[in-house]
Amino acid sequence: MTTHPPGHPATARAVIIGGGIVGCSTAFHLAKLGWRDVVLLERAKLTSGSTFHAAGLVGQLRSNANITQLLKYSVELYDKLEEETGQATGWKMNGGLRLACNEERWTEVRRQATTARSFGLEMELLSAKEAQDLWPLMDVSDVVGAAFLPTDGQVNPSDVTLALAKGARKGGVRIIEDCPVEAIHVRDGRVAGVRTAHGEIACEIVVNCAGQWAREVGTLAGVNVPLIAVQHQYMVTEAIDGIERTLPTLRDPDRLIYFKEEVGGLVMGGYEPNPIPWAQDGIPEGFAFSLLDPDWDHFEQLMTQALARVPAFEHVGVKELINGPESFTPDGNFILGEAPEAKGAYVGAGFNAYGIAGGGGAGKALAEWIVGGEPPMDLWPVDIRRFGRPHRSIDWVRKRSLELYGKHYTMAWPHEEHASGRPERVSPLYGALKAAGACFGEKLGWERPNWFARNGEDAKDVYSYGRQNWFAAVGEEHRAAREAAALFDQSSFAKFLMVGPDAAAALTWICANDIDRPVGSLVYTQMLDSSGGIQCDLTVARLREDAFYIVTGTGFATHDFSWIERNIPDGLRAELVDVTSAFATLSLMGPRARDILSQITPDDVSNEAFPFAKWREIAIGGAIVRALRITYVGELGWELHVPTEHALSVYQRLLAAGKEHGLANAGYRAIESLRLEKGYRAWGSDIGPDHSPPEAGLGWAVKLKTNLPFLGREALMAQKAEPLRKRLACFTLDDPNVVLLGRETIYRNGERVGWLTSAGWGYTVETNIGYGYVRNGAGIDDAYLYDGDYELEVATERVPCRIQRGALYDPKMQKVKI
Ligand SMILES: Cc1cc2nc3c(=O)[nH]c(=O)nc-3n(C[C@H](O)[C@H](O)[C@H](O)COP(=O)(O)OP(=O)(O)OC[C@H]3O[C@@H](n4cnc5c(N)ncnc54)[C@H](O)[C@@H]3O)c2cc1C
């Protein structure tokens, strides 16, 4: 029998690994939720990882509403934590300044101010002089303007972490230091316990909050945590005359640097474009409360920028240059949630140098996720299930994470694509599409054509906040789809097979729509969680009595697979298999699609033989193609799922037959414009776990009228008894000089009621289109929705817009409703 040292339990409800800010915050919030039997294990001492050497800036605004809410919650928490725990935190709400030094950056900052307003944060715009009044030591000769977020602040990272630990202990959490976790036991796909240096602890939940060690710790449970350690430096000066304790934090993104007050002096750090990865062969044993050697040569580039901003630096003594490693991820967002690889294996790591700002809210969200078994809200941007195959390769992860580190402060351009680690996954058409002028974007490692350069054009995005260089080319692709036909390579779609005698029963439980229809049927459906939120949005084709083919978006491969697999009711005989790589997908869309297809297949593709929402096997040359009659662009069309080895020949046949019908290659930017006109929702922006089908206008795709039980049904029934409090609506704005990008604030009769979830230009209806939820606590009926006067705030300016009923474009009616 194993004996445990005093204080080391044999069992626990949950074991948290890591005593940095994230582990301590998770422990604190689990205790708040009433979980007492929680153990936090720290291999060395609390705060001894990245936390002890953080600069401590606490900013709040992110590009996603819920992640901003998490950071906002951190501020609320830090504001009262000292009072609650008796442990000082060094929290100061001095506000945060952000400078803009050129017109494009000023546009970005003004758009951020609107985003902040959309998300309920007040961000003021200041002139250069007003900014200087708040931060007198800076030179503002190049400053165009600034934004000020009065509720941003700074904190002492170690103290706030110790306060969270104290609060957690008070709530019953046991914290054990000098106790490394050496193994995580997983049995039958679920966590069973951990082995520490001092013995075994049986538990069903492990929370990996191991910071830059999280990747290593993840592998103990077979869980991939894609992050790398990168050196990050900041300088601490001696006291400077004129620096007040109340000085706001300052971010100067055009110079890639940030500042905060510390003991009458300044802390200055930044994000250099050529970051240095650390510990590529593993983090050295015994690395605790440790720093790396200062690298003045590397820091010089930031120092030069800082001198230009704060000339007083020239004569100021430097106390020290801190060089600390921190974890960075391939998309700049942190990693949260239950891992798809093992039930009960949770992760909270990869904080990209904003773990102090994020720690409070992330710990709360993670605790709620653990207790509730589902994310407490839509946390998709940070959800561990957003990763996929390329993220298994540490080389790929390193390249992309370093690129993102270098872009921490650079302009976040609309439609921006990243360059590193490409190409990684390509469809069989890649070479042909490249030769045809494709400008590719990347998703989950896949190269996907965004648009096609026309004769003489460079297949390269030129970014700006105005209309970008691809605007006209995408217009042509859009019109081809509306007026003739367009061919889209959608091979990156995730594709699954659900097979087994109980496959229909399992999917009947998981799907909100009725999928138990005859072989040959194709059903568009959502999959809901127990609150009625939309977890997946996909199509299900019945191949046989006991086999279904499921197609979903490229980026949702891991998430949707995991959602479906985990929700197969116990005891049902159904297996889910990922068949993504077996099929290339060519989507042939447009009024001439049938003319083209009938020329290259002997099979009957008439409306009678092959109606909408059906799938058929058809022959094209030597290929047996699974043709799905469905559309995301609002035109007659087929998704042709072609065995990969036949993809190129089918593509060539389509192109040859399509020539006389005006068939054009088209890309994802055209799809976006087409689907906006037709009112099709996009998961991850218009719809997601925060929205139910009735709120999203998708009630028609739910089988509530049947008696069939399904996941989420009860929540929808309960929702039916109450008025809806938010509804997705379509807005148009005619001025072509305004560019809608999403996140613009919606005003109804002068009051803020929501923000745009997605937006773009509709080339057929020739107007800006935006979708967004209109919210009203007292309920929303048609009268409320359609009777208001609406405006959109775009880059802080209000512009009148119109609310529209239904889709703007309908090919059957051949009419445009505006
Ligand atoms: C120079 C620098 C400046 C920064 N400035 C800021 C800032 O201004 N604002 C901001 O918000 N963020 C900032 N950060 C980022 C911030 O420090 C981190 O994001 C944050 O501390 C991460 O906290 P964590 O709990 O995830 O990780 P950590 O603090 O690293 O904690 C992880 C813990 O896990 C423990 N552990 C690892 N393996 C095991 C194991 N097997 N068993 C048990 N325990 C284990 C480690 O010992 C460690 O204590 C900065 C970072 C650096 C490097």
The ligand as an SDF file (V2000), in Angstrom:
LIG
                    3D

 53 58  0  0  0  0  0  0  0  0999 V2000
    8.7360   39.4070  -19.1970 C   0  0  0  0  0  0  0  0  0  0  0  0
    7.2780   39.1330  -19.1070 C   0  0  0  0  0  0  0  0  0  0  0  0
    6.3880   40.1910  -18.9370 C   0  0  0  0  0  0  0  0  0  0  0  0
    5.0180   39.9370  -18.8370 C   0  0  0  0  0  0  0  0  0  0  0  0
    4.1650   40.9810  -18.6670 N   0  0  0  0  0  0  0  0  0  0  0  0
    2.8410   40.7620  -18.5520 C   0  0  0  0  0  0  0  0  0  0  0  0
    1.9290   41.8220  -18.3450 C   0  0  0  0  0  0  0  0  0  0  0  0
    2.3160   42.9850  -18.2580 O   0  0  0  0  0  0  0  0  0  0  0  0
    0.6000   41.5490  -18.2700 N   0  0  0  0  0  0  0  0  0  0  0  0
    0.1300   40.2920  -18.3770 C   0  0  0  0  0  0  0  0  0  0  0  0
   -1.0750   40.1020  -18.3140 O   0  0  0  0  0  0  0  0  0  0  0  0
    0.9850   39.2350  -18.5520 N   0  0  0  0  0  0  0  0  0  0  0  0
    2.3090   39.4500  -18.6440 C   0  0  0  0  0  0  0  0  0  0  0  0
    3.1680   38.4040  -18.8240 N   0  0  0  0  0  0  0  0  0  0  0  0
    2.6170   37.0630  -18.9740 C   0  0  0  0  0  0  0  0  0  0  0  0
    2.3420   36.3730  -17.6640 C   0  0  0  0  0  0  0  0  0  0  0  0
    3.4730   36.3660  -16.8670 O   0  0  0  0  0  0  0  0  0  0  0  0
    1.8960   34.9500  -17.9400 C   0  0  0  0  0  0  0  0  0  0  0  0
    0.9590   34.9000  -18.9640 O   0  0  0  0  0  0  0  0  0  0  0  0
    1.3030   34.3100  -16.7200 C   0  0  0  0  0  0  0  0  0  0  0  0
    2.1360   34.4620  -15.6250 O   0  0  0  0  0  0  0  0  0  0  0  0
    1.0460   32.8410  -16.9930 C   0  0  0  0  0  0  0  0  0  0  0  0
    0.5740   32.2540  -15.8280 O   0  0  0  0  0  0  0  0  0  0  0  0
    0.4030   30.6910  -15.7400 P   0  0  0  0  0  0  0  0  0  0  0  0
   -0.2270   30.4050  -14.4390 O   0  0  0  0  0  0  0  0  0  0  0  0
   -0.2560   30.2100  -16.9710 O   0  0  0  0  0  0  0  0  0  0  0  0
    1.8860   30.1090  -15.8370 O   0  0  0  0  0  0  0  0  0  0  0  0
    3.0750   30.0710  -14.7750 P   0  0  0  0  0  0  0  0  0  0  0  0
    3.1240   31.2810  -13.9280 O   0  0  0  0  0  0  0  0  0  0  0  0
    4.3080   29.7460  -15.5240 O   0  0  0  0  0  0  0  0  0  0  0  0
    2.6720   28.8770  -13.8310 O   0  0  0  0  0  0  0  0  0  0  0  0
    2.7970   27.5220  -14.2110 C   0  0  0  0  0  0  0  0  0  0  0  0
    3.2480   26.7440  -13.0110 C   0  0  0  0  0  0  0  0  0  0  0  0
    3.1650   25.3600  -13.2860 O   0  0  0  0  0  0  0  0  0  0  0  0
    4.1590   24.7140  -12.5410 C   0  0  0  0  0  0  0  0  0  0  0  0
    4.4060   23.3750  -13.0920 N   0  0  0  0  0  0  0  0  0  0  0  0
    4.9350   23.0780  -14.2910 C   0  0  0  0  0  0  0  0  0  0  0  0
    5.0050   21.7390  -14.4460 N   0  0  0  0  0  0  0  0  0  0  0  0
    4.4980   21.1930  -13.3300 C   0  0  0  0  0  0  0  0  0  0  0  0
    4.3170   19.8700  -12.8850 C   0  0  0  0  0  0  0  0  0  0  0  0
    4.6670   18.8250  -13.6440 N   0  0  0  0  0  0  0  0  0  0  0  0
    3.7760   19.6500  -11.6750 N   0  0  0  0  0  0  0  0  0  0  0  0
    3.3990   20.6830  -10.8690 C   0  0  0  0  0  0  0  0  0  0  0  0
    3.5850   21.9680  -11.2430 N   0  0  0  0  0  0  0  0  0  0  0  0
    4.1120   22.2200  -12.4560 C   0  0  0  0  0  0  0  0  0  0  0  0
    5.3510   25.6530  -12.6920 C   0  0  0  0  0  0  0  0  0  0  0  0
    6.3100   25.4670  -11.6950 O   0  0  0  0  0  0  0  0  0  0  0  0
    4.6750   27.0230  -12.6320 C   0  0  0  0  0  0  0  0  0  0  0  0
    4.7300   27.5770  -11.3390 O   0  0  0  0  0  0  0  0  0  0  0  0
    4.5310   38.6210  -18.9380 C   0  0  0  0  0  0  0  0  0  0  0  0
    5.4360   37.5700  -19.1180 C   0  0  0  0  0  0  0  0  0  0  0  0
    6.7900   37.8180  -19.2010 C   0  0  0  0  0  0  0  0  0  0  0  0
    7.7170   36.6810  -19.4170 C   0  0  0  0  0  0  0  0  0  0  0  0
  1  2  1  0
  2  3  1  0
  2 52  2  0
  3  4  2  0
  4  5  1  0
  4 50  1  0
  5  6  2  0
  6  7  1  0
  6 13  1  0
  7  8  2  0
  7  9  1  0
  9 10  1  0
 10 11  2  0
 10 12  1  0
 12 13  2  0
 13 14  1  0
 14 15  1  0
 14 50  1  0
 15 16  1  0
 16 17  1  0
 16 18  1  0
 18 19  1  0
 18 20  1  0
 20 21  1  0
 20 22  1  0
 22 23  1  0
 23 24  1  0
 24 25  2  0
 24 26  1  0
 24 27  1  0
 27 28  1  0
 28 29  2  0
 28 30  1  0
 28 31  1  0
 31 32  1  0
 32 33  1  0
 33 34  1  0
 33 48  1  0
 34 35  1  0
 35 36  1  0
 35 46  1  0
 36 37  1  0
 36 45  1  0
 37 38  2  0
 38 39  1  0
 39 40  1  0
 39 45  2  0
 40 41  1  0
 40 42  2  0
 42 43  1  0
 43 44  2  0
 44 45  1  0
 46 47  1  0
 46 48  1  0
 48 49  1  0
 50 51  2  0
 51 52  1  0
 52 53  1  0
M  END
$$$$
